[in-house]
Amino acid sequence: MTGRPTIGIIALQGDFAAHRRAFSRAGAETRLVSSPDGLAAADALVIPGGESTTMTLLGYENGLWPAVREAARAGMPVMGTCAGIIMLARALHQEPAKITPLKLLDITLARNAYGSQVDSFEQSVRLRLNGEERTVPGMFIRAPAIIRMEPPTEAVGWLGDEIVAARKGNVLGLTFHPELAPDLTILRHFIALASR
């Protein structure tokens, strides 16, 4: 690849505009993706936060989610934040069947585990990326919690003792919102994955 990678950002519903601004600040080209056709122009893909039930329905109606699953299994880097990690999970704890995750990470999630919108908070997250540890701000907004994880998926981020970020090969999932923080560590890490 030559030049800056293009990060595709799923734009069905949710905070895709915040991701677009943050990835632009981090040095990537961005492209909004709302249908399977948009995947071809992206080097990597982000599934943003939002309302996971609505995102699920819209993405299956137009065929986007099966195309995302296929692209990820073919090696495209994919990152999901908040509702995005819900879409990447293997299973959801005590949830209705109307949300059908893509089963790209070997994790089980509980939705809205930290409370409602008014319970949102910012707290430091400890990351381990590329073998190096670093602390970054984590913005938790109606965040899900990882309640089970199995190999080969591995933990790469913690809030105290709780796992808040997981990775399996080219797929990265975060229960928090890195795009809302001034620190660009995670976004730059993902851009580097897209540049390989």
C-alpha positions in Angstrom: 0.0 0.0 0.0 1.2 3.5 -0.8 0.0 6.7 0.9 -2.5 6.9 3.8 -4.8 4.0 4.4 -8.6 4.5 4.0 -10.6 3.6 7.1 -14.1 2.7 6.3 -16.6 3.7 9.0 -20.0 2.0 9.2 -22.6 4.8 8.9 -25.9 3.1 9.6 -26.5 4.8 12.9 -24.5 6.0 15.9 -21.3 8.1 16.3 -19.7 7.6 12.9 -19.1 11.3 12.5 -16.9 11.4 15.7 -14.9 8.4 14.4 -14.4 10.2 11.1 -13.1 13.3 12.8 -10.8 11.4 15.1 -9.3 9.2 12.3 -8.7 12.3 10.2 -6.8 13.8 13.1 -4.8 10.6 13.4 -3.7 10.8 9.7 -6.0 8.4 7.9 -8.3 8.9 5.0 -11.9 8.0 5.8 -14.9 6.8 3.9 -18.5 6.3 5.2 -19.8 2.8 4.5 -23.5 1.9 4.6 -23.8 -0.9 2.1 -21.6 -3.9 1.0 -20.4 -1.9 -2.1 -18.6 0.5 0.1 -16.2 -2.1 1.6 -14.2 -2.4 -1.6 -12.8 1.1 -1.2 -11.6 0.6 2.4 -8.4 -0.9 3.7 -9.9 -1.4 7.2 -13.3 -1.0 8.8 -14.7 0.5 12.0 -18.0 -0.3 13.6 -18.9 2.6 15.8 -21.0 2.9 18.9 -24.7 3.5 18.7 -27.9 1.6 19.3 -27.0 -2.0 18.6 -30.5 -3.3 17.9 -31.1 -0.6 15.2 -27.6 -1.2 13.7 -28.3 -4.9 13.6 -31.6 -4.6 11.8 -30.3 -2.1 9.2 -27.1 -4.0 8.4 -28.8 -7.3 7.9 -31.6 -5.7 5.8 -29.1 -4.4 3.2 -26.6 -7.3 3.4 -23.8 -5.3 5.0 -23.2 -7.5 8.0 -22.5 -10.7 6.1 -20.2 -8.7 3.8 -18.3 -7.4 6.9 -18.0 -10.9 8.3 -16.6 -12.1 5.0 -14.1 -9.2 4.7 -12.9 -9.7 8.3 -12.4 -13.5 7.8 -10.4 -12.6 4.6 -8.0 -10.5 6.7 -9.4 -6.9 6.6 -8.7 -5.2 9.9 -11.9 -4.5 11.8 -12.4 -2.5 15.0 -15.6 -2.2 16.9 -16.3 0.3 19.7 -19.1 0.0 22.3 -22.1 -1.1 20.1 -19.4 -2.2 17.6 -17.9 -4.8 19.9 -21.5 -6.1 20.5 -21.6 -6.8 16.7 -18.2 -8.5 16.9 -19.1 -10.8 19.8 -19.8 -14.5 19.7 -22.8 -14.2 22.0 -24.8 -11.7 24.2 -25.8 -12.5 27.7 -29.6 -12.7 28.2 -30.5 -10.8 25.1 -33.3 -11.2 22.6 -32.6 -12.9 19.3 -33.1 -9.7 17.3 -29.4 -8.8 17.8 -27.3 -11.3 15.8 -23.6 -10.8 16.4 -21.0 -11.6 13.7 -19.1 -14.1 16.0 -15.6 -12.6 15.0 -14.4 -12.4 18.7 -14.7 -15.3 21.1 -16.4 -13.2 23.8 -19.8 -13.0 25.5 -21.0 -9.5 26.4 -23.6 -8.0 28.7 -25.1 -4.9 27.1 -25.4 -1.6 29.1 -23.5 -3.3 32.0 -22.3 0.0 33.5 -25.7 1.6 33.6 -27.7 4.1 31.5 -26.6 7.3 29.7 -26.4 9.3 33.0 -24.0 6.7 34.4 -21.4 7.5 31.7 -17.9 8.0 32.9 -14.2 8.6 31.9 -11.5 6.4 33.5 -8.0 5.4 32.6 -7.6 2.1 30.6 -4.4 0.1 30.6 -3.6 -1.1 27.1 -1.1 -3.7 25.8 -0.5 -3.2 22.1 2.5 -4.5 20.2 3.9 -5.8 23.4 4.0 -2.4 25.1 1.8 -1.2 27.9 0.3 2.3 28.1 -2.5 4.1 29.9 -5.1 6.0 27.8 -8.4 7.7 28.7 -11.5 5.5 28.3 -14.9 7.1 27.7 -17.6 4.6 28.8 -21.2 5.5 27.6 -23.8 2.8 28.2 -20.9 0.4 27.8 -21.1 -3.3 27.4 -19.0 -5.6 29.6 -17.0 -8.6 28.5 -18.2 -11.4 30.8 -16.5 -14.3 29.1 -13.6 -14.7 26.7 -12.0 -17.7 25.2 -8.8 -18.3 23.2 -7.6 -17.5 20.6 -9.2 -14.1 21.5 -6.9 -12.3 23.9 -7.3 -9.4 26.3 -5.5 -6.2 25.3 -7.1 -3.6 27.6 -8.2 -3.4 31.2 -10.2 -1.1 33.5 -8.8 -2.3 36.8 -9.2 -6.1 36.6 -12.0 -6.0 34.0 -11.2 -6.7 30.4 -12.4 -3.8 28.2 -10.5 -4.5 25.0 -10.0 -7.8 23.1 -8.2 -8.8 20.0 -8.3 -11.8 17.7 -5.8 -11.4 14.8 -7.1 -8.6 12.6 -10.2 -7.9 14.7 -10.1 -5.5 17.7 -13.0 -4.8 20.0 -13.3 -2.0 22.7 -16.2 -1.6 25.1 -15.4 2.2 25.3 -15.1 5.1 22.9 -11.5 6.0 21.9 -12.7 8.5 19.3 -14.0 10.8 22.0 -10.7 11.1 23.8 -7.8 13.4 22.8 -5.4 10.5 22.9 -5.0 8.9 19.5 -3.0 5.8 20.5 -5.6 3.2 19.7 -6.6 4.9 16.4 -3.0 5.1 15.3 -2.5 1.4 16.2 -5.5 0.5 14.0 -4.2 2.7 11.2 -0.9 0.8 11.4 -2.8 -2.5 11.1 -4.5 -1.1 8.0 -1.2 -0.1 6.5 0.3 -3.6 6.4 
